[in-house]
Amino acid sequence: MDDHLQEKCAVVGVWDKSDDVARTAYFALFAQQHRGQESSGIAVLTDQGIGLHKASGLVSQVYTEEIIQNLKGTVAIGHNRYSTSKGGDSMHAQPVVIKDSLALAHNGNLPDLTVLESFISFYGKDISDCSDSELMALAITIYREKGESLSKAVKSALPLFHGSYSAVAIGDNSLVAFRDPCGIRPLSIGILPNGGYIVASETCALQTVGATFFRDVIPGEIVTIDQDGLRSEMFAKPNQKIDVFEFVYFARHDSTILGRSVYQTRYDAGVELAKEHTLPVDIVVPVPETSIPAAMGYAAARNIPFHLALRNILGRRLFIIYL
């Protein structure tokens, strides 16, 4: 692991009466490409089990029309990976599929795996070289093997998960979405034009597929979607502690988190910065792209020219917004 921020990933879950859920998942993943560029995958629940395609690379490189056409079903999940546990090895690309009856995609990081690994080892499961996401799927599978439904198995396994998780899973002809009690990573629900549902890490994905924002998955909530509609169950008291870097860096500027525009939040941060730092500068240049709104806010508040260029300008003093 290097010293870069590595807490991003994109997840998506789709429940739709049509059999083209993989295409919807594809476009939702494309809209969330900024959350992970190492690998991408889509799993679809079919009458024969779980259809899966995943590979290293960008969304536009991983899928073809033929692949999408072959992933037919009424429920799907997808994932763009930005590696945390076990690094960027393609063998840890998601979704994780267990015994062709469960697929899981996870955004977050479980820093303490002691209890989780002990539990899985007790049941004789091989945990060698497993990522935290793969361990989560194995724990849920253990409860599934006891005869529990997918949503019940998820609830039973949740006490073993110590860390951040915004996750989606499929099995039992259902889509289950769940979020840690602190809601460290975002997760939103949208309603598709034909009445289906989509769950995604960011609201920009909902807009891309024409879905209407319904609400966020509440921290500490399990949401189950199937032919009977959407059902909710709280497994813990919400204690919202969203990672501030979702607003500063991770999320796309046109997404909404906690009911607030990411763009407006970054712009307002620039305005606030202008109150705190009044250095004598001539132009403001944003670095990298995510800092553009903050740089615009700073420049506007101080009435200083804003430029989309990083260069040495003779006789000019630069103020670089780096976020």
Phi, psi and omega in degrees: 000136176264190186262018178276157176294123185226055182246003181276160168182158176242135173237154176211143173226139183228130170238121184210146180290336176286170180258018185251035183294330180296324179294318177298316178298321180301310182292327176293321177292321178300319180292339182250024182301330181296343182272354179180124182241007185275319180202166179212152180203152176226132175240137183234134178274122181237175177295336181268354182137227182239123172271138187219138168219127176209150181195165176287147177123180178282162181304317182294340180264333187281328187245148171236170178299322179297319179296314179298319180297329182276350179261080184255139178171180180257353179217138183213156169229156179217165186206135166251130188257134168234101198299141170237273179293130177072010174069199190266015180303132183297339180293344179258014175299150181245164008291154174273128179244130180240120175052030175057021180228353179216134173229140183223141173232137192224129169249121181144197183203131176255099185286336181244107184255007187304305182293318181298314180294321179296318180298313182292319179297324179302327180268011173078018180275144179281120181247012181296129177059033177270139172282170178298323179294320179293325176294321176301315181295321179295319180297317178296321180297322179302316179288329175295321180292344175276359178100006181279149174293168182299311181296321178292320179296320177299313180298321180294325184276341187304323178299344180275347186264107182251100181152208182257138176202124162242113192224156174229147180215153176231149181163161179055034181057032182220160174246128179239131176239139180212153188221140182297157185301336179269351179056043186296323177252143182286155176199121186236154180247136176231158177253124181286159183305328181266011177099356177284180182236151172224138175242131183213157180298322183228151181291340178298331178290324178296316180298321184297324182261012176077018180274153176263129179300129179259300176186171173277152166290125184287140174306131182082019183244145169248125178248126178245130180236126177209196183296344178269000179106209184251132177233149184233144175216131177270129178254350179203158178288130180298139177219068191305121177216063181302142177293122183299336180289346171298319178285321187282321193219314190294308190285156175285147189297335182266012174272164176238130179233132181054034178077008183239135178298129177296319178301310183296323179297317179292320178298313180297327177296322176294320177298317180295321178299325180295332178285330186268332184231105182248050179295151178283101182230160182255324179219158178243129180236127181276140174214122352274206186300326182295343181270001182304310180300320179295319179295321178297318179297317179297313182297318181293319182295329182255002180057047180246141180301141178249133180225140176268063180203139177246105182205163175276120180247118186302127176079005180249141177259122185265142169242111185262121175274111181244111179226000000 
